[in-house]
């Protein structure tokens, strides 16, 4: 039981720290241990149940056996009477049991976790056949508990554990580090930028309106084309004064206006407005990009905490974060 507890405690940490990508690669190369371990990892729910059931039973047997052994060692014939009353024997008994529990935790719980965390791939691969045997022995009880848990999930509306190749973005970064020879420096930087989109608030990218040309809805297309270049900005907010209150009524696409027939140039800019999407300054770039995809918007007006227009973020601004300088 001590060995089983040591083994399962270590495997619990090792299987968590295991590189899924390296394991799949070795399995494809025909490594028998990797193939066996891959089958175990793919059934992640059964794997976790095996560790839980095996560890619980082993630890329970160990502690019950230790209690019985110490009673025999100290000559306690009536545990119920002796251990409840506070005397020298009961104090010594519980002191020995506490020391045993600390020693057990150190040697059979903490130590294997430290070892398997240091060498997860090597140890898990070499011990995969042993874990497969343990998994087979506990499979009847695991199936029973799995059925009960799924019944509880069904009645409470929960979801089952889903298996993913990458558990987190950091695991994907680790994969890129290991595959550095097959990726260029630009490709690695690009993937890093994509993974960081969830951390960047849109206010860091918002172009202040002071840096953009001021365009009103009454301005004609001819005036706009003569005064502004398409290379500076493609989509620009259009302002409208209403009883002294200045507000944005939409955005215009400079490139579209430039290629209009000259017969249309006398019309006001307000006739060619595109609707504007408004978002708070704290929203992350990843979320903003998803909103732009769903709404088919290429530019978003950013609002500050007082719900005042702070600036504008366009699709080229986001692409510049991912790919660097881009001409659109």
FITORPA-220646 format. One line per 2 residues: number of its first residue (from 1); their letters; for each residue x, y, z of C-alpha. Coordinates in steps of 0.05 Angstrom, whole numbers, padded with zeros to 5 digits. Last residue first. Example, Ala and Ser with C-alpha at 12.3 -4.5 7.8 and 13.67 -1.06 7.14 Angstrom:
BEGIN
2) SA) 00273 -00021 00143 ~ 00246 -00090 00156 .
***
This chain:
BEGIN
328) XX) -00090 00961 -00923 ~ -00016 00969 -00911 .
326) XX) 00011 00929 -00852 ~ 00065 00946 -00802 .
324) XX) 00072 00888 -00752 ~ 00035 00823 -00761 .
322) XX) -00004 00816 -00697 ~ -00005 00886 -00668 .
320) XX) -00010 00915 -00738 ~ -00070 00871 -00752 .
318) XX) -00105 00904 -00692 ~ -00092 00974 -00719 .
316) XX) -00111 00953 -00789 ~ -00179 00930 -00762 .
314) XX) -00195 00999 -00734 ~ -00193 01027 -00664 .
312) XX) -00221 01097 -00651 ~ -00212 01147 -00595 .
310) XX) -00239 01168 -00527 ~ -00312 01183 -00541 .
308) XX) -00346 01196 -00474 ~ -00380 01141 -00434 .
306) XX) -00351 01169 -00369 ~ -00306 01107 -00363 .
304) XX) -00278 01121 -00432 ~ -00311 01102 -00497 .
302) XX) -00276 01070 -00557 ~ -00307 01078 -00626 .
300) XX) -00297 01014 -00667 ~ -00275 01006 -00739 .
298) XX) -00280 00949 -00789 ~ -00349 00925 -00770 .
296) XX) -00376 00858 -00795 ~ -00417 00851 -00730 .
294) XX) -00393 00781 -00714 ~ -00322 00793 -00736 .
292) XX) -00318 00860 -00700 ~ -00343 00828 -00636 .
290) XX) -00291 00773 -00641 ~ -00236 00825 -00652 .
288) XX) -00260 00864 -00592 ~ -00257 00802 -00547 .
286) XX) -00185 00787 -00568 ~ -00166 00861 -00562 .
284) XX) -00189 00864 -00490 ~ -00246 00909 -00466 .
282) XX) -00225 00962 -00416 ~ -00238 01022 -00462 .
280) XX) -00312 01008 -00469 ~ -00342 00992 -00537 .
278) XX) -00381 01029 -00591 ~ -00393 01003 -00661 .
276) XX) -00403 01055 -00716 ~ -00451 01052 -00775 .
274) XX) -00422 01070 -00843 ~ -00436 01138 -00871 .
272) XX) -00439 01152 -00946 ~ -00494 01205 -00948 .
270) XX) -00463 01243 -00890 ~ -00403 01259 -00933 .
268) XX) -00444 01309 -00972 ~ -00456 01300 -01046 .
266) XX) -00416 01342 -01096 ~ -00367 01285 -01107 .
264) XX) -00419 01240 -01138 ~ -00409 01263 -01210 .
262) XX) -00335 01251 -01199 ~ -00349 01176 -01197 .
260) XX) -00331 01146 -01129 ~ -00261 01117 -01123 .
258) XX) -00239 01167 -01071 ~ -00301 01156 -01029 .
256) XX) -00289 01081 -01022 ~ -00217 01092 -01001 .
254) XX) -00237 01143 -00949 ~ -00287 01096 -00915 .
252) XX) -00332 01138 -00871 ~ -00351 01130 -00798 .
250) XX) -00415 01144 -00761 ~ -00455 01199 -00726 .
248) XX) -00402 01220 -00676 ~ -00424 01276 -00629 .
246) XX) -00416 01351 -00619 ~ -00469 01386 -00578 .
244) XX) -00480 01459 -00595 ~ -00551 01449 -00618 .
242) XX) -00532 01387 -00658 ~ -00462 01389 -00688 .
240) XX) -00444 01327 -00728 ~ -00379 01290 -00730 .
238) XX) -00354 01236 -00778 ~ -00305 01184 -00753 .
236) XX) -00249 01163 -00800 ~ -00239 01096 -00835 .
234) XX) -00179 01091 -00882 ~ -00128 01132 -00845 .
232) XX) -00063 01166 -00867 ~ -00055 01131 -00934 .
230) XX) -00122 01156 -00960 ~ -00098 01227 -00961 .
228) XX) -00141 01285 -00938 ~ -00157 01355 -00961 .
226) XX) -00176 01346 -01034 ~ -00214 01282 -01023 .
224) XX) -00254 01311 -00965 ~ -00272 01375 -01002 .
222) XX) -00295 01335 -01062 ~ -00336 01287 -01018 .
220) XX) -00374 01346 -00990 ~ -00372 01367 -00916 .
218) XX) -00440 01369 -00883 ~ -00427 01306 -00842 .
216) XX) -00366 01336 -00810 ~ -00294 01312 -00815 .
214) XX) -00239 01330 -00766 ~ -00174 01298 -00788 .
212) XX) -00147 01248 -00738 ~ -00092 01256 -00685 .
210) XX) -00138 01296 -00639 ~ -00189 01240 -00645 .
208) XX) -00142 01196 -00604 ~ -00122 01130 -00638 .
206) XX) -00142 01073 -00591 ~ -00088 01019 -00587 .
204) XX) -00073 01021 -00512 ~ -00146 01037 -00498 .
202) XX) -00163 00969 -00529 ~ -00137 00932 -00469 .
200) XX) -00081 00881 -00484 ~ -00082 00816 -00444 .
198) XX) -00127 00772 -00487 ~ -00087 00792 -00549 .
196) XX) -00025 00763 -00518 ~ -00033 00695 -00551 .
194) XX) -00037 00728 -00619 ~ 00026 00768 -00604 .
192) XX) 00063 00706 -00584 ~ 00042 00672 -00649 .
190) XX) 00070 00730 -00689 ~ 00135 00731 -00650 .
188) XX) 00144 00656 -00663 ~ 00130 00665 -00737 .
186) XX) 00178 00724 -00743 ~ 00233 00684 -00710 .
184) XX) 00223 00627 -00758 ~ 00190 00562 -00737 .
182) XX) 00215 00491 -00750 ~ 00278 00497 -00707 .
180) XX) 00239 00530 -00650 ~ 00194 00469 -00641 .
178) XX) 00209 00461 -00567 ~ 00199 00535 -00555 .
176) XX) 00135 00534 -00596 ~ 00109 00476 -00554 .
174) XX) 00124 00514 -00491 ~ 00084 00573 -00517 .
172) XX) 00026 00525 -00529 ~ 00032 00500 -00458 .
170) XX) 00031 00572 -00434 ~ -00033 00584 -00473 .
168) XX) -00067 00530 -00433 ~ -00086 00456 -00432 .
166) XX) -00063 00443 -00502 ~ -00084 00378 -00536 .
164) XX) -00152 00383 -00503 ~ -00194 00331 -00466 .
162) XX) -00262 00350 -00440 ~ -00285 00336 -00369 .
160) XX) -00360 00326 -00367 ~ -00409 00384 -00361 .
158) XX) -00458 00402 -00306 ~ -00534 00407 -00311 .
156) XX) -00547 00384 -00240 ~ -00584 00320 -00258 .
154) XX) -00537 00302 -00315 ~ -00475 00318 -00274 .
152) XX) -00501 00274 -00217 ~ -00514 00217 -00266 .
150) XX) -00446 00227 -00296 ~ -00414 00222 -00227 .
148) XX) -00452 00158 -00211 ~ -00431 00126 -00276 .
146) XX) -00359 00147 -00265 ~ -00361 00117 -00195 .
144) XX) -00384 00050 -00221 ~ -00335 00050 -00279 .
142) XX) -00278 00067 -00231 ~ -00298 00010 -00184 .
140) XX) -00296 -00040 -00241 ~ -00232 -00009 -00270 .
138) XX) -00191 -00012 -00206 ~ -00150 -00072 -00227 .
136) XX) -00144 -00049 -00300 ~ -00120 00021 -00281 .
134) XX) -00068 -00010 -00234 ~ -00043 -00053 -00292 .
132) XX) -00042 00007 -00339 ~ -00004 00046 -00286 .
130) XX) 00049 -00008 -00284 ~ 00055 -00009 -00360 .
128) XX) 00062 00067 -00361 ~ 00119 00066 -00312 .
126) XX) 00175 00078 -00362 ~ 00135 00132 -00399 .
124) XX) 00111 00167 -00337 ~ 00182 00168 -00308 .
122) XX) 00216 00197 -00370 ~ 00163 00249 -00387 .
120) XX) 00151 00275 -00316 ~ 00224 00282 -00293 .
118) XX) 00225 00341 -00244 ~ 00151 00340 -00229 .
116) XX) 00155 00265 -00219 ~ 00209 00272 -00165 .
114) XX) 00174 00329 -00128 ~ 00107 00293 -00130 .
112) XX) 00140 00229 -00106 ~ 00171 00266 -00046 .
110) XX) 00108 00303 -00023 ~ 00059 00246 -00020 .
108) XX) 00092 00181 00002 ~ 00155 00205 00038 .
106) XX) 00132 00271 00067 ~ 00059 00253 00079 .
104) XX) 00079 00187 00111 ~ 00130 00221 00157 .
102) XX) 00078 00272 00178 ~ 00026 00218 00190 .
100) XX) 00076 00176 00229 ~ 00094 00235 00273 .
98) XX) 00020 00248 00286 ~ 00008 00174 00303 .
96) XX) 00067 00174 00351 ~ 00039 00236 00386 .
94) XX) -00030 00205 00387 ~ -00005 00143 00423 .
92) XX) 00041 00181 00470 ~ -00016 00226 00492 .
90) XX) -00062 00165 00500 ~ -00011 00127 00542 .
88) XX) 00006 00185 00587 ~ -00067 00201 00602 .
86) XX) -00125 00239 00570 ~ -00185 00192 00567 .
84) XX) -00211 00177 00497 ~ -00152 00132 00478 .
82) XX) -00157 00084 00536 ~ -00232 00071 00539 .
80) XX) -00245 00060 00465 ~ -00177 00029 00452 .
78) XX) -00188 -00028 00502 ~ -00128 -00075 00498 .
76) XX) -00074 -00022 00488 ~ -00008 -00058 00492 .
74) XX) 00034 -00002 00464 ~ 00056 -00042 00403 .
72) XX) -00013 -00073 00393 ~ -00046 -00004 00393 .
70) XX) 00010 00022 00348 ~ -00003 -00034 00298 .
68) XX) -00079 -00021 00297 ~ -00071 00053 00284 .
66) XX) -00018 00040 00231 ~ -00063 -00010 00196 .
64) XX) -00121 00040 00194 ~ -00075 00093 00167 .
62) XX) -00045 00049 00113 ~ -00112 00019 00092 .
60) XX) -00143 00089 00084 ~ -00082 00114 00046 .
58) XX) -00085 00056 -00003 ~ -00160 00062 -00013 .
56) XX) -00157 00137 -00025 ~ -00097 00134 -00070 .
54) XX) -00126 00079 -00114 ~ -00195 00113 -00120 .
52) XX) -00167 00182 -00136 ~ -00113 00158 -00183 .
50) XX) -00161 00112 -00220 ~ -00214 00167 -00223 .
48) XX) -00163 00215 -00254 ~ -00144 00164 -00308 .
46) XX) -00216 00146 -00322 ~ -00232 00220 -00335 .
44) XX) -00170 00231 -00376 ~ -00184 00174 -00425 .
42) XX) -00137 00205 -00477 ~ -00082 00204 -00424 .
40) XX) -00088 00128 -00416 ~ -00086 00115 -00491 .
38) XX) -00026 00161 -00497 ~ 00009 00123 -00442 .
36) XX) 00003 00058 -00480 ~ 00027 00091 -00545 .
34) XX) 00084 00124 -00509 ~ 00105 00059 -00477 .
32) XX) 00103 00024 -00544 ~ 00144 00077 -00581 .
30) XX) 00121 00072 -00654 ~ 00143 00141 -00680 .
28) XX) 00070 00164 -00677 ~ 00071 00149 -00602 .
26) XX) 00135 00188 -00594 ~ 00104 00249 -00627 .
24) XX) 00041 00244 -00587 ~ 00081 00243 -00522 .
22) XX) 00123 00303 -00542 ~ 00060 00343 -00556 .
20) XX) 00025 00321 -00492 ~ 00084 00344 -00449 .
18) XX) 00072 00312 -00381 ~ 00065 00360 -00322 .
16) XX) -00005 00335 -00305 ~ 00012 00262 -00318 .
14) XX) 00073 00269 -00273 ~ 00035 00302 -00216 .
12) XX) -00017 00247 -00210 ~ 00036 00195 -00228 .
10) XX) 00076 00214 -00167 ~ 00017 00208 -00119 .
8) XX) -00002 00142 -00153 ~ 00067 00111 -00144 .
6) XX) 00078 00133 -00072 ~ 00008 00110 -00052 .
4) XX) 00018 00043 -00088 ~ 00086 00034 -00055 .
2) XX) 00058 00048 00014 ~ 00000 00000 00000 .
***
